[in-house]
Amino acid sequence: MPKYEQLSNLLKKRIAHGDYALKSLPAERQLALEVGVSYMTARRALQQLLEEGLLVRGPNGRPEIRRGGIAAEHPLQIAFLAPSFPSHAIDRWRLDLDRATAGLGGKVRHVPYVHWDDPVILGALEGFDGAFLLPSTETMPPPLIERLSQSKRPLVVLDNDMSHAGIPSIRMLPPVLVQRLLDHLEAMGHRSIACLNVQPHDAIIEQWIEQWKIWMAAHHFSGPLIDEPVESYSDPFSRAYQTMGRLLAQRQFEAQALLCITPPAAIGAMRALHEAGLRGGEDVALCTINGGTLAALQIPSLTALEAPDTMPYLLTCLQWMGRGGGPWQGPLLLQSFEAAVVVRESTSAPAGKAFSGSLLDQFVAPTNKEKFNAHCLTS
């Protein structure tokens, strides 16, 4: 195969994976130096892509990536903007986006950002055919909200509601649905239900906690709020483990059941209970929100409020992006109330009629605790 065709195929692969969506396509001489070919070889490779329509001449005469679309010959290129830390939620959205976009012949590029002023955010909006943004827990600056709302490229926000800024948003678990988990615990006979949160506060976390408060007050039940959020981009697993371990060691945890706002909170809490000689699901019932595979594979497996299939919502947004954006049709907030409580091993009936006393009686301060390595876990 001639060298120019080899280079042409290399460029096609890079373009398909969005390699030139965050930075411009190199000029002929720069490309030749980068891959170790002659200037004429690089020029011929670019000319071939121009003839095939994968590239077009920009206003300055230089080759540029031709923007795609669902109905176009060239694939739709989508950015998935997400915070740059390991997260089960990030992984789930990425996999769902990969599946939805691949079904339309397109590609998704995961673009991590570190903070709201990270230039990669606006760069992704300019370089891709469309973008999905999963916000971090840090408060988004008003100037950025304005920039996002005025984006010329289609943008959709995930797991948050930014419809007030005119940005289409997908929220699969409206906060009020948290009460379904609490209804399940009540049906199991639990009356003392604590709430554990270790995530930094954002609008969603606060609304989930508020729903627990509303439900507890309406039912005249008791239970403490254990709210010890980590700093943004810090480890929630270790915080949950340390927090529950401290409360158990000080004999300050007496609830029958524990609503964990996120899976990392539940996993850290279960480890602390285990080291205290207590059994999750038997001595203390635990449940969480949006657990997915992570919840199903724990021992005991975690009862969780699970989001419905995201595919119809993602396809609606991708089809809009494939048309080049433009006016959004229908409500800006896409949300489902079809979420279900998946009952697993971590919830059961209260252990005895004098549960609080029996819990304290069963607790024995562990000696030679096993080392807890949270770094090998992902949320």
N, C-alpha and C positions, 0 to 999 in steps of 0.2 A: 504494500500500500504506500503511495507517495506520502512524503512527510507532510505536505500541506493538508492531505485528507486526515492524517493522524491528528494533526493540530486542530482541524475542524471538528473532529469527533470529540476531542478533549474539551473544546469550547462549548459544544452542545451539552455535554455532561455537566459542566460548570453552570451553564445558564439554566438547565433544568432543575438544578439544586439551589438556585437562587444565589450563587456565589457572587454575581455582579449586581445584585439588587441593593447591597449596602455600600458598594464602591463601584466606581465607573469602570467600564470595559477598558483595559489598557490600550494605549496607542500601539501602532504596528511595531515601532522600534522597541518600546518597552516590553511588549509581548515576546518579541524575538529574543531579547536578552533573558527574559524569565525562563523560557522553555528550551533555550539553546538551539535555536534555528536561525536561518538567515532572515534578513529583513523581507526579501521577496517571498519567502515561504510563508511568513506571518501575514503578509499583505494578501497573498493568494487565498489563504485560509479564511480571512475575514471577507474577502470578496465572494467566496463561495457561500458563506452564510448570508450575505446581502442578497445574493441571487435567489437563495432558498426562502428569503423573507423572514428569517429568524432575527436578522438585524436590519435596521433602517438608518438612513443618514439623519443626524440631528441638525439643529439650526446652524451649528458651527461646522458642519460637514463631516464630523467624526461619526463612526459607526456607534449605534446605541441599540440596546435591547428593545425589540418590538414587544409592546405590551400585549398580553394574551387575553383570553376570554373563553367562556364555555363553548361558544359557537365558533370560535376561531380555530385555525389550524394549529396554533401554538398554545401550549398548556398554560393554564391559570397558575400564577405564582402568588402564594399567600404567606404572609408573615404571622408567626405566633409569638407575640411579645409577652414574656413572663418574667417574674423576678428570678434572679440568678442564684437560687438555692434549691436543694433537693426537696421535692414536695410530691406527695401522692396525688394531690389535686392537679398539679401541673402535668404530671405524667398522664393522668386520665384524659385531660383536655387535649393534650398533644396526640394521643393515640386516636381519639375520636375525630380530631381534625384531619389526621392522616387518612383515616378510613373514608371520611366524607369527601375530601378533596380528591383522593385517588379515584373514587367512583366517577368523578367528573373529568378524569384525565389530567388533573393538576398536581401540584407539588406544594408541600408546606415546609417552610424553613423556621426552625425554632430560633428565636432571637432573644437571648437573655439580656436583661438590663439590671443595673446595680442601684440606681436611684432615679428620681423623677426628672432630674436635669441631665440624665445620660443622653448624649446626642444620638445614640443608636435608635431611640424611640422615634424621633421625627425622621431620621434617615430611613427607617423601615417604611414609614408611611409614604415617603416619596419614591422608594425603590421598588415596591411590590404592587401587584394589582389590587391588593386589599390586605387588611390586617385585622387580627383578633388580639385584643389586649386583655390580659388577666392582671388586674391591678394588684400592687403590693399593699401591705397594711399601712404604709405611710400615707399621710394626708396628701392628696394631689394638689399642687399649687394652682391657684386660680388662673394664672397666665397659661399654664399648660392645658387646663380644661378648655380655655378659649381657643388655643391652637388646635386641639384635637377636634373641637366642634366645627372648626372651619377647614378641616382637612379636605383636600381635593380628591384624595383617594378614599375608597370605602373603608370604614372602620366600625368594628363591633366590639363591645365590651362584654366580658364573660364574668359570671358570678357576682356581678354588681349591677346596680341600676344607675345609669347615667343618662336616662331618657330626658331628665330635666335639662340637660345640655344639648338636646337634640341628637344624641348618639344612640343608635340601636343597641339594645342590651339584651343579654340572655341570662335569666336567673332561674335555675332549675329547682331550687329549694326555697320558696318563699318562707320568711321567718315563722309565720303562724303554724307551719307544718310541724315545727318542733314539738308542738303540744301532742302530736300523735304518739311520740315516744313516751311522753309522760302519761298519756292515757293507758298505754300498754303496761307501764310500771304499776299504775293504780289497779288495773285489772288483775295483775299478779299478786296484789295484796300489799304493796309497799305504800307506806304513808310518810316516811321520812326520806326525802330525796334531796341529796346535795347536788350542786352544780360545780363542775371543775372547768376552768378555762386557763390555758397557758399561752394562748396566741395574743400577739399585739392587737390592741383594739382598732377596729375599723367599723364601718356602718353595719356590716353583716354580723360580725361577732357581737356587737352591742345589741342588735335586734334579737338575735338568738337568746342571749342572756335575759333580755327583757321579757321574752315570751315565757321563759321559765318562771320569772317573778310573777307575771300575770296569772299563770296557771296555778302556781302554789298558793297565791293569795285567794284565788277564786275557790280553791278546794280546802282552804284552811289547813294546809299541810305545813310541816316544819322541815327545815333543812338549810344548811349554810351555803352561801356563795363563796367558793374558793377561787379567787380571781388573782392570779399571780403571773401576768403576761411577761414573756421574754422580750428583749429588745428585737427590733426588726432584723431579720436575717440570722437570728440566733436559734439555738436548738431547743424546740419545745418538748421533745421526748425526755431529755435530762431534767428539765424544769418540772415536768409532771411527776417523774420518779422521785425527785428530791422533795418536792412539796408534799406528796402523799406520805413518803417515808418519814418526814418530820412530824406530820400530824399524827401518824400512827405511833411513833416513838413517844410522843408527848401525850398519848391517849386523848387526842382532841377530835378524833373522827368517830362519830357514832351513828351515821346515817345508814339506813337499810339499803339505799340504792344511790347510784351516782350517774348523773347525766354529764357526759363528757362532750364538750362543745366540738372537739375535733378528734380524729383517730389518734394522733400523737398523745393527746391528753389521756385517752383510754389505755393506750399501750404502756405508757410510763406508770400510770396508776396501777395497772394489773401487776407489773413487775414489783412495785413496792408492796402490794398486798401479798404477793407470793412470798417475798422475803420475810414478811411478818407472820407467815404461817397461816394466812387466810386464803380462801378460795374464791376467785372471781366467778360469779354466777351462782354460788351457793351461800357463802357468807356475806358477800356484797354483790348486788346486781349492778352491772354496768351496761351502758348503751352509749352510742355516739351518733354523729351526723355525717352522712355521706362517706360511709366506710369502704364500700366496694370490696375488691379482692383483698386488700390489706386487712379488713375486718374479718372476712371469711376465713383467712388462713391463720388467724391467731389461735392460741390454746389458752382458755376456751375461745371459740369463735365469738365475735362481737355482734350483738344485736344492734342494728343501725337503721336510721332513716335513709333510704336509698333513692337517689335521683332517677327519674325515668330516662328513657332513651333520648340522647341529645340529637340524634341524626336528623329528624325532621326540622329542627330549629337551625342546625348548622347548614343544611342544604338550602334552606330559604335564604340565609345570609350569603352563601357562596354563589347562588344564582344571581343575587343582586350585585355582588362583586363582579361576576362574569359579564354583566351588562354595563360595567363601567361605573356603577354607583348611580348617582342621580337621586331624585326624590325617593324617599323611603315610603313604601305603601303599607298602610296598616299601623297598628300600635307599635311604638318604639320599644316598649318593654315586652319581650317574649318570655313568658314564664308558665310553668306547669304546676297544677295542683294534684297530679296523679302519683306523687311520691308515696312509697309504701314503707311500712315498718317491716323489715326482714328480721324475724325472731330467730336468734341463734342461741348458743350455749351460755352466754354471759348474763342472761336474765332468768330468774326463777323466783319461786315464792320465798317470803322471808324465812330465815332460819330460826324458828322458835318464837314463842310468844314474848319473851323478854329479850328482844334482839340486841338492844344497845348494851345491856349488861353482859350478854353472852359474847358479844364481839370483843369487849374489853377483856373478858376472862380468857378468851382464846388467844389473845395477843401475847406473844413472847418476843422480847427484843432479840433480834437475830444476832448471832456472833459469827465472825468471819464471813461477812456478806460476800456474795459473788460480785466480782467487778461488773459494773454495768457499762457496756460500750455502746453508746448511742450513735456513734459515728457510722456504724454499719447498718443503720436503719434509715428508711426514707419515709416521709409523711405522705 
